[in-house]
Amino acid sequence: MQRSIINDFAGWPRWRCMLHFCAPVGSREESALSQALWALLAPKFIVVYVFVASALYVHFRGRVRHTFVRQLKDHSTIMAPYNALMYLFSAVPSKPFIDVKKLPELAKLRDNWQVMRDEALSLMGEGQIRAATGHNDLGFNSFFKEGWKRFYLKWYGAPLPSAQALCPKTVALVESLPSVNAAMFALLPPGGKLNRHRDPFAGSLRYHLGLVTPNSDECRIYIDGELYSWRDGQDVLFDETFIHSAENKTDITRIILFCDVERPLRTRWMAAFNRWVSRNIIRASATQNVETEQVGAFNRIYALFGRGSDFLTRLKRKNRTAFRTVKYALIAGLLYWIFVA
């Protein structure tokens, strides 16, 4: 009888009792594993997984890519989830160059290229095609140091008053096409270049129309490693979220019509969502040709950071010790705000 009880007891699960809580060891381990798995499937982690997966897709999309570290810091990484959605619903092929015939309405611009050329030449002669006068053009700020200049016609909203006054024919042509969200005259001088970059917003496609060009292969753009050289009166449509760069190795200034065209999408509701984002978020990066024109919220914030950067640059030149003190104090304050406050 005693041996039977001992044998029966030996076959029971092992129990561990702590603070009045008793459960089989194996069962507790399975429960802990189950809880950990459910925790990893919490909504906040799913958001992280989607963001990481989207960022990796953006990074590995195409043949040419940034280093992994640079991509982490690139603004296109922030927009990766939205851009992945645009790629998923895109009605045009996922490749660097897209046949302009897929957007037949753009033929109107090509057919009137000489009209726009004349207005662009007039603007250039008056010095109106120029770099930003301050920290108010976040999207293209890095281009100006290489000689690139621009004159905005519109930017995800109504035409700029200065454009309506100085180049009314071009504005009328652009405004006649609802799919054109943004437009400008873009100038690249002899010796000018744009380093490799990818644009952050996949809700649009990029359209270039040659107005005044060297008509030479030495004035060119590379998109995902593929070359295109501008020619007078010829146009090209491409996906600006592939890495691209440009250079003008001639002694002739290049001027093009530069447009952001709404990306065709497969469903009406996704197209409507993209239009809402364009008009309410991307529009906040609008800037000015003249000081009296309105600047978007993103550029107003950028101007504040720009003035702070200018102050630090001047301080660094005058007193490196004071510069380091301010720099590390700002870093410490940021870390405290992130991890403690």
C-alpha positions, -999 to 999 in steps of 0.1 A, spaced: 0 0 0 28 24 10 47 16 -22 16 22 -44 12 56 -29 48 64 -35 46 53 -71 14 73 -76 30 104 -61 61 99 -83 39 101 -114 24 134 -105 36 167 -121 62 185 -101 48 214 -82 64 246 -71 46 268 -45 56 304 -39 34 330 -22 3 308 -23 7 304 -61 11 268 -73 14 255 -109 32 228 -127 67 239 -139 61 229 -175 27 246 -175 42 278 -161 69 278 -188 44 274 -216 23 301 -201 52 325 -200 61 317 -236 25 323 -247 24 356 -229 57 367 -245 44 358 -279 11 377 -274 32 407 -261 52 407 -293 19 408 -313 7 439 -295 -4 468 -318 26 490 -309 50 462 -320 31 455 -352 35 492 -361 73 487 -356 73 456 -377 55 473 -406 78 503 -404 110 481 -404 97 459 -433 88 490 -453 121 506 -447 140 475 -458 119 473 -489 126 509 -498 163 503 -492 166 472 -514 143 485 -541 162 490 -573 198 482 -583 214 513 -568 211 520 -531 226 540 -503 248 525 -476 226 511 -448 237 538 -424 229 566 -448 195 551 -456 187 550 -418 192 588 -417 175 595 -451 141 612 -451 127 585 -474 130 560 -445 104 581 -425 80 579 -454 87 542 -461 53 528 -448 33 553 -469 55 548 -500 52 510 -497 14 515 -498 18 536 -530 40 509 -546 14 482 -537 -15 501 -554 5 517 -582 -11 514 -617 22 520 -634 52 496 -634 77 496 -606 107 506 -626 129 538 -629 116 551 -663 79 551 -672 65 556 -707 52 591 -709 24 578 -731 8 563 -700 -1 599 -690 -13 612 -724 -24 645 -709 12 655 -706 15 658 -744 0 693 -740 31 705 -722 54 690 -747 34 705 -776 39 740 -760 75 737 -749 86 767 -769 61 790 -752 74 779 -718 110 782 -730 105 818 -739 91 826 -704 118 807 -687 145 826 -706 129 859 -697 129 848 -660 166 838 -662 175 871 -678 158 890 -649 176 868 -623 143 853 -611 155 816 -613 176 815 -582 185 797 -550 165 801 -518 173 833 -500 173 816 -465 163 785 -447 129 782 -464 133 754 -489 137 722 -470 131 698 -499 159 712 -521 182 729 -497 212 706 -503 210 713 -541 218 750 -540 255 746 -530 261 728 -563 246 756 -584 210 743 -589 184 770 -590 146 771 -594 115 793 -599 83 778 -585 51 778 -605 30 759 -580 36 734 -551 7 711 -542 -17 740 -542 -26 772 -561 0 788 -584 23 813 -567 14 850 -573 48 858 -587 45 830 -612 11 842 -623 25 876 -629 58 867 -646 50 836 -666 12 835 -671 13 813 -702 32 785 -684 10 787 -654 -21 784 -675 -7 753 -692 2 737 -659 -31 746 -643 -50 730 -672 -37 696 -661 -53 685 -628 -27 657 -624 2 681 -621 6 688 -584 38 708 -586 58 726 -612 89 748 -615 116 759 -638 148 742 -627 183 754 -638 216 735 -637 246 756 -646 278 745 -664 297 723 -640 266 719 -617 257 686 -602 232 669 -579 245 641 -557 228 608 -554 195 610 -535 160 596 -535 130 618 -531 108 609 -500 73 609 -515 60 581 -537 26 596 -542 39 614 -573 60 607 -604 86 632 -618 83 648 -652 111 667 -670 107 686 -702 138 701 -719 134 738 -725 170 751 -729 195 723 -729 230 716 -743 214 687 -763 244 666 -752 250 633 -734 273 653 -711 242 669 -695 224 640 -679 206 623 -651 211 588 -638 181 570 -623 188 537 -606 219 536 -627 202 542 -661 212 573 -680 190 600 -697 202 632 -713 179 661 -717 171 675 -752 151 706 -762 114 698 -765 118 662 -753 103 648 -721 108 620 -697 87 605 -668 104 586 -640 100 574 -604 119 599 -583 120 575 -553 147 555 -570 181 568 -563 191 594 -589 218 620 -596 225 647 -622 254 666 -638 260 692 -664 295 688 -678 290 712 -707 295 750 -709 258 756 -715 231 762 -688 203 737 -687 167 748 -680 138 723 -677 102 722 -667 101 701 -636 68 687 -625 54 664 -598 26 644 -614 0 624 -594 9 587 -594 -19 567 -610 -33 542 -585 -55 512 -590 -84 521 -567 -104 553 -562 -102 553 -525 -64 550 -525 -62 578 -551 -85 599 -528 -63 592 -498 -31 601 -518 -47 634 -529 -56 642 -492 -20 636 -481 -7 657 -510 -29 687 -502 -27 686 -465 8 673 -457 31 676 -487 17 711 -493 32 721 -460 66 721 -476 57 749 -500 80 779 -502 83 812 -520 99 830 -550 96 864 -533 95 874 -497 58 884 -497 46 849 -506 35 824 -480 58 797 -467 45 762 -456 46 750 -420 75 726 -426 97 753 -440 88 777 -411 100 750 -387 130 744 -408 139 781 -407 140 780 -369 164 750 -370 184 768 -397 189 799 -376 200 777 -347 225 759 -371 238 793 -383 243 804 -346 263 772 -338 284 776 -370 294 812 -360 300 801 -324 323 772 -336 344 797 -356 348 821 -327 351 798 -297 353 760 -300 351 754 -263 319 773 -260 306 755 -291 313 720 -276 297 731 -243 265 741 -261 265 711 -284 269 685 -256 243 704 -234 218 702 -263 225 665 -268 222 658 -230 189 677 -229 176 657 -259 185 624 -243 169 635 -210 137 645 -228 136 611 -247 144 587 -218 136 605 -186 110 633 -190 
